[in-house]
């Protein structure tokens, strides 16, 4: 019997939404929005290229490769990434952020022509009353900027994604006016943004459904994107709710890096959609992607980070370890993955790790020794076990080996 048949899955008893009957795609914002975190380091272009290839390996559909309107070395880096995609015939498609201004759109068009590849212009503008008041904007002014920017980008043969910042706190009439204008001017993708992480799943689902109706009213083929943040810790579940509401593409960054507490973690989003059965992407390189992002941005992966943190599949608790060990001794790695874990480590190139510490039983010690090809004599097991019981934490590899 497959170990998965031993689970009664309450997640599927009263599902509010079936698997989407359309392809769900992903936009990786690590190399632009993610780098807005004040605690990351700007990676070299070589490291950015490595990350770009890992995104491609994970079948992430599009990548924000920067804001070339910033000029200088940043614009040069954007062009290098665009050329790599074109020259290596990568599947991933590039996009670039741009304010609703010609000065930001023109460099995208120029790089697109030189690199010989289409680059989607992601023209963004604020939309909430908070921004209106702070910036002393009027809706008429924003509609004019939207019309001019989208029309200009389309005239430069650029595909356009029109992005409204802070959509989840914007009034319905404002959202309708901005998106209707953008679509009529030629935008063929629109993006709903939870810029400050205000939304709950209900809010994400509702605003996406509202925008979906606006698109349907216009009668054009327009992709609908969702861009989420983590301020309330709801980035992943909001993205799932947005898909339920009709989003075609969802955004994220590696490890959730980004401004304030960060963006939706792309890795966690991929893991959850894979486990839901909504995508079939090969995620065997997801660990490499996370580690490369951390290394490139001088970022530390928290020890308890889901799936790819050091402690994600690690236990020293006697009763937990005993169940895992018994599963391995049955020769059933799948059972070992499921007995004390909601995520099967093996699907992501990982495995359960048994440690020895003050909460361990002797079975931890025996397994630790045998898994390293060491004889588990009674004397050796007792010596390690007694030391573990008086320790303040898990014994390190060197500490156990010294006792061996």
N, C-alpha and C positions, 0 to 999 in steps of 0.2 A: 504494500500500500504506500503510495507517495505520502511523504510527511505533510504536504499541504492539505491532504484530505483529512488530517487530524484536527484541522482548525475550523471551528464554527465562526464564520465571518459576519459579525454584526454590521460591518460596514455595508454589506450588501442586502440586509434585510429590508430596509425601507429607504432605498436610494432616492434622492430628490432629483437626480439627473442621470440619464444613461450616458454611456460613452459617446462623445461627439461623432457624428457621421460625416465628419470633414477632417482634413488634415489640420492639426494644430502645429503652428510653426513658432520659431523662437528667434528673438533678436538679442544679441549679446552686446551689452553696453559697457563691458569692463574697461575697454580702451578709451572711453570718453567720459561717460557719466560716473563710472567707478573711480576714475582718477581725480574726481572732485573731492574725494575724502581728504581732509587736512592731514591725515596720518599716514598716507601712502606715499611712496616714492615714484616718480615718473620712470617707467621702464625704458631701457634703451630700445631703439627700433628693432634690434636683433631679437630681443626678448619678446617684443610685441609680435614679431613674425612667428615665433615659436608658439605663442598663445593662439594666434590666428589659425595655425595649422591644427592645433588641438581642437579648436572650435569646429573646424571643418570635419575632423575625424569623428566628432560627436554628432555630426549631422545637424548642427545648429545652422539655421537657414540664412540669417543675415547678421552683420556685425557693424556697429557704429565705430568707424575707424578714426573719428576725431572731428574737430571743428577747424577746418583750414582757414576760416576767416581770421583766426588768431595770428596767422602769418608765421614768418621765420622758420625755425627748425620744426615747429609743430606742423606747418603746412607741408614741409618736405617729408616728414614722417608719414603723413596721410598719403601722399603720392607714392611713397615706397610700398606701403601696404596695398594700395590699389593695384600697383604694377605686379606685385606678387600674386594676387588673386587672378589677374589676367594671364600672366606668363605661365603660371603653374596650372592653369585651367581648373581652379578650385571650384567646388560647388557653392560655397558660401558667397553671398552677395553683399557688396559694401553699401553703407549709407553714411551720411555725414550730417552733423547737426548744423543748423544755421538759424540765426535770428531772421525775422521777417524783414530782411533788408538786402538790397542788391550787393552790398559790400561783402556779405557772408555767402551769398549764392554764387557770385561770379567765380571765386576760387574753386568751388566744387565743379562747375562746368568746365573750367580750364583743365583741372586735374583729370576729369573724366575723358576729355578729348585726348590729352597727352597719353594717358594710360590705356586708352582704347577699351574702356569698360563703362557700362552704365553705373552711375552712383546715385542712389536715391537721396534727394535733398529733404532733410527732416526740419522743416521750417516751424519754429516754435514761437508761441505768444501766450501771455498770461490771459486768464479768463475769469478769475474769481473777484467778487466785490472787494475782498481784502486788498488784492493787488490794484484794482481800479482806484481805491481810495488812497493807498500809499503812493501810487505813481501819478495820481491826478489824471488818469486816463478817462476817455469816454468810449462808449461802444462804437460810435461812428469813426473815431480815430483808428480803432483796432480793425474794423471792417475794411477801412481804406488800406491799411498796412497789409492785411491778409490778401486782399485782391491784387495789390501791386506785386507782392512777393511771389505768390503762387503763379500768377500770370507770367511774370518774368522767368521763373524757374522752368515753367513749361515751354516757354519760347526758346530756352537754351537746351531743349530736348532732354531735360532731366525728369525722371520719375519723381513725384512729390508725395511725401507724407506730411500732412498738416497736423501739428501737435499743439494741443491746448494745455498749458500748464495749469495745475490746480483745478482740473475739471471737476473733481469730486467735491469741491466747495463752490462751484459756479451755479448760477441760476439757469433754469431750463431755457428761457428765452435767449440768453446770451450764448449758450451752447448751440442752440438751433441756428442762430444768426451766423455765428462764426463758421460752423461746419458746412452749412448750406452755401455760403459764399465761397469757401475753399473748394468744395466739390464742383460747383458751377464754373470755377476758374480752371479746373483741370486736375485737382488733387485726386489721386487714385488710391490713397491710403490715408486714414485719419487715426490719431492716437489719443486715447483717453488717459490722462495722467493723474495719479494719486501722488502728487509731487511732495506733499509733506506727510504722507502716511496717515491721513485722516480717516480713510475709509474702513468700514467693516465689510465682511463678505456680502451682507444684504445690500449695502451701498454700492459696492463694486458691481454686483449683478444688475442692480436697478439702473445705474447710469449707463452701463454698456447696452442694456436693452433699449434705453431711451435713444442713444446714438444710433443703434441698429435701425430703429424706425426712421430716423432722419435720413439715413443712407437709402433705405427702401423707397422713401418718398421721392428721392432724386432720380431713381431708376438707373443708376450707374453701377458698374462693378467696382466696388470700393472695399479694400481690405480694412478691417477694424482691429486696431492694436490696443493693448493694455500695458501701461507702464506703472509699476508699483514701487512703494518704499516701505521700510521696515519700522517706522517710528512707533507703531503699536504692536510690533512683532507679528503682523498679519500678512506679510508680503506673499507667502506661498499660498495660503488659503484664499486670499483675495484674488490671486491670479487664477486659481481653480474656479472661483465664483465668476470671474470675468469670462472665462471660457464657457461656463454654463449660460451666461448672459448673451453669448454670441461672438466673443472675441475670436479672431482668426489667428492672431499672433500675440505672444506675451513676451515681455522684456525681462531681463535680469542681468546680474553681474556675478562673476566668479566670487564665491564666498560671501556674497552680499556687500562687497566693498562699495562705498559711495558716501555722499555727503551725510552729515549727522550720524544716524545709526545705520545708514546704508540702504541699498536697493534690495529688491527681491533676489535671494540667492539662486542663481541659475542652476547650480548643482543640486540643491534641495528640490527645486521645481522639477528638474528632469527625473530625479529619483522617484518623487511622488507620482508623477504622471506615468512613469514606467510601471510602478507597482499597481496603479489603477488600471493598467492595460490600455491607456489612451494613446501611448506611443510605443513604437518598437525599436527605437534607436539603440544602437550598440553603445553601451556606456562603460565598456571595459577600460577606456582611457580617462574616465571622469576623475579618478584619483590623480593622474598625471596633470590634468588640467588644473585642479585645485592646488596642487603642490607647486606647479609652475607659476600660477598667479601669485601665490604667497611669496615665493622666492623673488619674483620680478618686481613686486610692489613693496617688498620689505614688510610683509604683513605676517602676523602670527595666527595660525589656525588655533582657535580655542581647544583646550584638551577635550572638552565634552561636546564639540561640534558634531552635529549629526553626520553619520556615515564615515566622514574622513578625519574627525578628530582622533587623537591618540587613544582616547578611552571609549570610543564608540562601540567596540566589540570586545572590550577588556573587562574581566571580572576577577576579583580575589575573594569574593564571598563564598563561603563553603557550600551552602545549599544550592546556590546558582551554578557554581562550578561543577558540582557533583552531577547535576542534570545534564550539563553540556558534555562532561566526560563520559557519562553512560551512553549518550547518543553517539559519540565518536566510537566507543567500544562496540557498538552495534554495527559499525561500519557505515553509518548513515550521516554523511556530512550535512545533508539538507535538514535532517532532524536537529542536528547540533546548532544549525543556524536559526532554527525557529523556536526552540524550546525556551530560550530566554532572550529573544530578540524579535522586534517587530519588523526589522529590515534584514533580508537574507544577505549576509556578508559576501557569500560566494558570487552573487550576481554582479558584484562590483570589484572583483579581484581580491577580496579580503577574506579573513577567517577569524573565528573566535579565538581569543587569547586568554589563557588561564594563568593568573599570577599567584604569588604566595604572600600573604600578609596577616595581620592580627585577627581578621575575621575568617581566615581560611580553615579548612579541614585537612586531614592528612591526605585525602584523595587529591587535593591540589598539589601537594608536594610530590606524590607519586607520579601524577601526570606530568608535572613540570620536568621531573628527571627523565622519565621514559621518553617524552617527546624530544628530548635532546640526546637520546641514545645512552643515558647514564643509568646504572643499576640502582634500583630503589631498595637498598637494604634497610632493614628495620632500624639499625643504628643511625644511618644517614638520614632517613626520613624523620626520626625523632629529633635529631640534632637541629635540622632545619625548621621543623614544626615548633620546637620550643623557642627558638630564636624569633620566629615570626610572631608568636603570641606576645612577646615582650617588646616588639618593635612599635614605632609610632605610625608606620605606614607600610606600604608594599615594599618588599625587599627587592633591591636591584639585582640585575643579572650577576654583577660582580660580587655582591654580598652572598648570594646563594652559592655561586661557584667557589667562593672562599670556604664556605661551610662544607661543600662537597669535598 
